[in-house]
Amino acid sequence: MSTAMFFSLLLNIGLLVLIATLLTKIPIVRRMLLYDQHSAGCGVMLAVIFGSISIISTYTGVRAQGAIVNTRVIGVLAAGLLGGPYVGMGAAVIGAAHRYLFDIGGFTATACAISTLVEGIAGSLFSRRFKAGKMDSAGVFFLTFFVELLQMVIILLISRPFTAAVQLIKVISLPMMTMNALGMLIFLGTFNMVFIEEDSQFAERMRLALGIVEQSLPHLSKGLHSTPDMQAAAEIIFQSTSCSGILITDTRKVLGIKTSSELEDMEEDTVLPPILTSTHDRKPTVFHYAGKGDPLYTILKNHMIVAAPIIEMNQITGSLTMIFKKHWQQSQSDLNFASELARLFSTQFELSELEYQKKLRRKAEFRALQSQVNPHFLYNSLNTISYVCRENPDRARELLLTLSSYYRQTLENNSYMHTLKTELHHVTSYLELEKARFEEKLHTEIKNDLQISCFLPAFILQPLVENAVRYGFDKSGNRYVSICARMEEHLIKISVSDNGPGIPETIIHQLYNGEHYGGFGMENVHKRLKSIYGQEHGLQIQSSNSGSELYFTIPADPDPRYEGEYGAARERELTIDNGGINYENRSH
């Protein structure tokens, strides 16, 4: 009889392992076990599942001396360990109720029902320890063994006649305690395969994502807005994955696209609007169904679209979209992979943008320094001062001090951000020297409404003012240069105006389209502003044959990325207040 019991229990354990294997293939069960979801609905579902396992164990048990030799403890105890107290007690109540009703009035019906509840309590009590990894295989074995031992004690205490209970325990105790303890290890090991498989999938996905990023680095370093490089990146992703399509976009258009032959008729204008809309919540979005009237119907009929936002410096700058073939069991890893790849792309774009800003800064400062230390400018300034020396030595001395202050500001100041006062002080020094050169032919005006105080990129005004002085003269040779700073809602508008013949439309068109037109001043200002404040804060130009206005807007609130620069900028402003030129409302 003992051998038959061992064999029956072994078959029951095999059945439970098969059931556990099937359960791990159900996505919702995988998610509940993997991510430890404890919502009411999830808890009830898990309790029903494990309660059903205990019921199956009762039905498949073998009868022996008025009792049922079974593996019910595995389902109930596992429910508590894996699902927590609520799931464990829910499964225990289901299993206990069924066991009592299955054999009402039976010799061990009450004792087995009570022992089932005790098993649920034991699983619930040890749940936290088990999930924390503080119970190894030996701990699980001895817990199950001890719980089964308690069941034997309960049978002895409750089942009558006592002699029959003793005789039953002699027959069933050893097979049930040893086989169920071993069965519990095998059963939990089957569920543990879910975690191992998930970890393996995650590692493989991360390896693949990192490999894609590594291959794409030469293209990602060019920035998101380089269409040829984004097209190359899309092709790399497509070749490295089993997806049916790849789209890389900015906030307005598709930059790179690669699809399989079955999606070759897909129109960008159909997919782009919902993708761009979905990125607003800053989370990955899955499109898996559309009605017949929906533009996405032909795509979503056989495919699933996963759109993940690309976020740089906490701003949404684009999206990475992957199109997968639909399967009967869609993997959560597809969504996770697209999300992680987009995050890696975002990080790389941020790094490339920071590097780009550094290059722009070095280039802009070099160009500013090159123009400011330009031999012609220095020669003209010194030549002008030499003429002034003969007629007005005091004025010549003042101009020499201004020239000295001008070059000291340029050569000694290597900070990325200035206060508006510091920037205007620098520009005023430049205009002082140019005024001495052009005399009554140059008229300047600086207006700072409400004495605005803000931070802006260093040397951002110098190229615009220099451009206005150089080209902004009317037919009689007079130059009128006006610099104005004023508040417009939550933005600060800073403009430089002249009365020259205007800027050619071809140059304005080339500037806005990122084409090099031969100059550097306006181009560098435009790129620096966009890289720091965003695409909408670039240089704006209003030009006609009676003059030009170049302006830009910046946020009134300081940018937290340059917090470290602000203290030094304030110190320079105090230096100007203590001994610098007072530019306020100054005009010539």
Secondary structure by P-SEA (a helix, b strand, c coil): caaaaaaaaaaaaaaaaaaaaaaaacaaaaaaaaaccccaaaaaaaaaaaaaaaaaaaaaccccccccccaaaaaaaaaaacccaaaaaaaaaaaaaaaaaaccccccaaaaaaaaaaaaaaaaaaaaaaaaccccaaaaaaaaaaaaaaaaaaaaacccaaaaaaaaaaccaaaaaaaaaaaaaaaaaaaaaaaaaaaaaaaaaaaaaaaaaaaaaaaaaaccccaaaaaaaaaaaaaaccccbbbbbccccccbbbbcccccccccccccaaaaaaacccbbbbbcccccccccccccccbbbbbbbbbcccccccbbbbbbcccccccaaaaaaaaaaaaaaaaaaaaaaaaaaaaaaaaaaaaaaaaaacaaaaaaaaaaaaaaaaccaaaaaaaaaaaaaaaaaaaacccccccaaaaaaaaaaaaaaaaaaccccbbbbbbbccccccccccccaaaaaaaaaaccccccbbbbbbbbbbbcccbbbbbbbbbcccccaaaaaaaaacccccccaaaaaaaaaaacccccccbbbbbcccccccbbbbbcccccccccaaaaaaaaaaaaaacccccccccc
